[in-house]
Amino acid sequence: MPGKRSVAVILMLVWGGARAGELVVPERYRPILALAGGAPPEFASDAILRVVETGRIEDKPSRAALIEQAFAAAAGAREAVMRRVVRGAGIDTEAGMRDGGYRLGLDAVSLQSRAVGLMLKLDAARARVLFGEMSRPALQPLSCRDALVYDVSAYYEALAGVLDKSFSGPERAREDHVNFALNSLAAMTSPAELGPGLRMLRAVSSFTAPQRELLESRLGAVMEAMPPDGRSFEAARMEIDAALPSVLRDEWLKFGQRMAGSQACGVPVASGAAMVAPAAGSAQDTMPETGPLWATNEAKAMLASARAIRFPGGAAFPSGGPAGQGDFQERFTALLNELGAWQPPEGEDAAAYYHEKCTLYEGLVDVAPAGGPRRRLIEDFAAFAAASTLQRDRPEEWFLHVQGMMHRVPFTSDGEKNQALDALARTGNPAMTLYAALERLIPSRPGGQN
């Protein structure tokens, strides 16, 4: 991946010296674009794309400039490509939290694929050029102990769009789109690409039957050249089994034998939300390492305290806490004090501690007494998240809880949602300030404020 550059510098490069005032953008979106200029690249790119996706940037040159800016900023994203937790692994684990963060689509490939898709609607020829400039990462072979596998679906969905929409009639007559697809298939390096690649070939309507069969048959040579990667193969096997064309059956059988013979990875089966157990015949040393949460005595004690507040007697309170229970607010305040003072024991993984503490804040916000106690919980959460070093090392994983809190704060007549967004903005954290503004104008889920 290229070295990180400030988004403000990228903006100048893309606009070729044009000033932001020369863009024809509705006034209400200008503060978001200004905040994006100071945010980390993945957050800036996502915010700009969300502005374009509103459909309210009517000036085509301005829309194109914003898409170009988002595409360029995405190249600086910390994560190159999306990853998914292996099937059967626990969700209440570090690997499960990383999976949740990846699903936000803040990796370079996902963001740039979004930009290509938007450009296809505006300038298909330019979209093809952008696709060729994408930061296609080399997918290095994984080990059996890896709990996260590659997901390059967004890349191949963008490729399908480019193949269908960016080639003219004369270009298709010369089969330029077929050669373009062949070059993309030849660059495959991982079993994780085979499923998305097969879906792409079936999705492109501009291929004739003979052209599609030619492309599918070429995948046999691609598989033969792939390095051993038992974990990626095991994760992709079921999907490919179901989608494989008959022309590739023999090659697929040989490929599977080669993968299993070099590195036979265990198949996990779920045993509770936080547990992973090997399936029959799978040795423990071939299983993925998921990183269980709530493993320390301190974390277990905090979880028990939070459950006692949220589920007294095994029943959940409604939003705002129990009616007619005068000591609830006092007990809730005591829990907030305990949660705020909680520090990880020496040696505990910093990411695990962050996820555990944020999960408790999120799980308590809707039962917090309305008014002061809920405001305090949100402010405590915002300060904790803003100070976390995880935002530098794994920004998408860090942001998972920030977005989760924005979605969990109840809507009330006294404007608690806006007060929560104000608390995020007051931290001064560039990403949190940016998304507080975004949530007011472009909510990330149905039911948000406009």
Secondary structure, 3 states (H helix, E strand, C coil): CCCCCCHHHHHHHHHCCCCHHHCCCCHHHHHHHHHHCCCCHHHHHHHHHHHHHCCCCCCHHHHHHHHHHHHHHHCCCCCCCEEEECCCCCCCEHHHHHHHHHCCCCCHHHHHHHHHHHHHCCCHHHHHHHHHCCCCCCCCCCCCCCCEEEECHHHHHHHHHHHHHCCCHHHHHCCHHHHHHHHHHHCCCCHHHHHHHHHHHHHCCCCCHHHHHHHHHHHHHHHHHCCCCHHHHHHHHHHHHHHCCHHHHHHHHHHHHHHHHHCCCCCEEECCCCCEEECCCCCHHHCCCCCECCCCHHHHHHHHHHHHHHCHHHCCCCCCCCCCCCCHHHHHHHHHHHHHHCCCCCCCCHHHHHHHHHHHHHHHCCCCCCCHHHHHHHHHHHHHHHHCCHHHHCHHHHHHHHHHHHHHCCCCCCCHHHHHHHHHHHCCCHHHHHHHHHHHHCCCCCCCCC
